[in-house]
């Protein structure tokens, strides 16, 4: 008589389920039987699955609203479910003002109050963090006057008012807690203030002078026409700064101004530093700083003057092992379509958006702007996939990528 197979212990089943390749597979597993569903829906199992599997790119947001991925993009079905279930008009937010998206991370959206055409809007605006899928939000308290005064009025006088950039920090151990970091670009220094939803308080954090950050870096510009840092003033014009996130660090670059400096804020140590972009493989048409895997930093850029007149999308990786640690190495170049304009619009962790468009043209007596084609790139697949097509409209507005697990058992409330 054949012996019965022993029952697989629950902790081993959990390890098997965690190795399923996609959220859809986990959802189907949960429907197999009551025991499997009880195991799959355990909070600790879901938390581990979310940490092991990168959420898919589902949509992007700009000043014109929410744009889900459309067929034939592989995320189109999940994006359609998200569009039907979530409220990206943010109608559940306090109605006393309009709101502008500042950051999207881990299914949460950070928004700031829209002061419209005010000539002198406040440096520190009202902030709210929300979960549009579950229609929940938290309004942050204002920064205490004493903390605000430390950057608004010191040192005096100032010729350029400070500029505050709110950022959502990466997810911590508690999935329902969040952290907001306000990075304040002052005339002579950088300062940060950190809000924790756990304590409900703002606290001062990293602070560093521009002269200290840029000491010994007088040859940082690509050409001599770019302003170099003075003894104390910021050399980075906020107009040209673009922010990226990878591996617990925020990166600011100003390649539009032909600078190769990379401002870095490590959220684990709350320390600022300056790094260098590679000497080639990028231009003024945008870059994307991504997580290349195994702790290596990846960079995508479009060469301004490609060989043969055809634009190249260049992929470069900063090595983190062996003698070449810290050095950038070109991994691949992808030839883009000729006769079109291409630029990198947004990036987050392992994805970026590439926009392509025909050149504007005259139609009769009017100037016709082209439609914009948006393509996503997953650093793991290195394949461009069309996300959406939209009118030129607010093409110059900031764009934020939305990644999350689709509405399912994995999409538990984040606030």
Secondary structure, 3 states (H helix, E strand, C coil): CCCCCCCCCHHHHHHHHHCCCCHHHHHHHHCCCHHHHHHHCCHHHHHHHHHHCCCCEEEEEECCEEEECCCCCCCHHHHHHHHHHCCCCCCCCCCCCEEEEEEEECCEEEEEEECCCCCCCCCCCCEEEEECCCCEEEECCCCCHHHHHHHHCCCCCCCCCCEEEEEECCCCCCCCCCEEEEEEECCCEEEEEEEECCCCEEEEEEEEEHHHHCCCCCCCECCCCCCCCCCCCCCCCHHHCEEEEECCEEEEECHHHCECEEEEEECCCCEEEEEECCCCCCCCCCEEEEEEECCEEEEEEECCCCHHHCCEEEEEEECCCHHHCCCEEEEEEEECCCCEEEEEEEEECCEEEEEEEECCEEECCEEECCCEEEEEEECCCCCEEEEEEECCCCCCCCCEEEECCCCCCCCCCCC
